[in-house]
Each structure stands twice: as structure tokens, then as C-alpha cells.
Amino acid sequence: MLFGGTDVGSLTAQAVILENGKVVGWKNMRVLPNPIESAKKVMGELLEELGLKKDDVIIFATGYGREKLVEAGYAREHVSEISCHARGAFWLNPSVRTVIDIGGQDAKVIRIDEKGRLVNFVMNDKCAAGTGRFLEIQAKALGIKLEELGDMTFIAKNPV
């Protein structure tokens, strides 16, 4: 059986297809103005690359607009992105107990237990500093690619 997941955030949309617990394929793109269209586009392109049709896959939705994807009949169920992070991190590495998500406009720290269940989380809700969009803007201001930003921390003369 094939399962799919789509996540539409403030900056990017992702899709993944799993078969028997293994990743068959995934895709990432910048979001479109409409979250439903973003989800349909990213999943549609992934399905096409894999030679599949939407009816071949049971799709779940998370992220911005996830409820609307279920209401529109595009996804079977919606799951909070915090729960998805906990389950996904545990699936990748069962020893993980903390997940840090730096999103486009917020950041979350998630605690999970030894069975991969969500224990607690905190989320910034006052400022976008340190989020993905903030980091993109800072990289642009420095005249470097976003991917180079992390390496710059190693050459700081006066690290904080």
C-alpha cells in the first residue's frame, strides 16, 4: 500500500510517498499563493515522476491549510505538523528525543518519548528572528547563498 504526505508551510511545500515503510520519492518546491494549489502541484509532480496516479496513494496533509485539503477531498486526513515532526524524527532515528524545526516564519522545539510520542513543545510566537525567512534575508544582505550561512559561523572572530 502506498501512503503520501504533503506539507505546505509559509515558504515551501513538500510531498513524500512511502511504500511498506520506505521512502519511494519526495519533492520540495516554493509555495504558490494558494496552499491547496501548492499541495496539489508538489504532490502531482511527484506522482507524475513516479508514474503514479492520485488514486494509487492514500494522502495525508499537514502544515498550513491542511484542513482545507481534507475538506476538498484531496487528502484523507490532516495531522498537525508538530505530531508529524515527532513521528518522522522517531521513524528516522528511534533514539531522538528532541526535534528543532526552524520554519519559514516560526520555530518549534519538540520533545518526544521513547515510543516516539509527543511529550511537549514550545513555539516562538512573538518574532520571526531566527526563522527560515529571516535567515534567507540575512544571507542576501551578506551577499552569500543561504547554504553558506552556517559555514560562516566557523570563521567568526568574536563568536557570541
Secondary structure, DSSP 4 states (H G I P E B T S, - for coil): -EEEEEEE-SSEEEEEEEETTEEEEEEEEEPPSSHHHHHHHHHHHHHHHHT--GGGEEEEEEETTHHHHHHTTS-SEE--HHHHHHHHHHHH-TT--EEEEE-SS-EEEEEE-TTS-EEEEEE--S--TTSHHHHHHHHHHHTS-GGGHHHHGGG-SS--
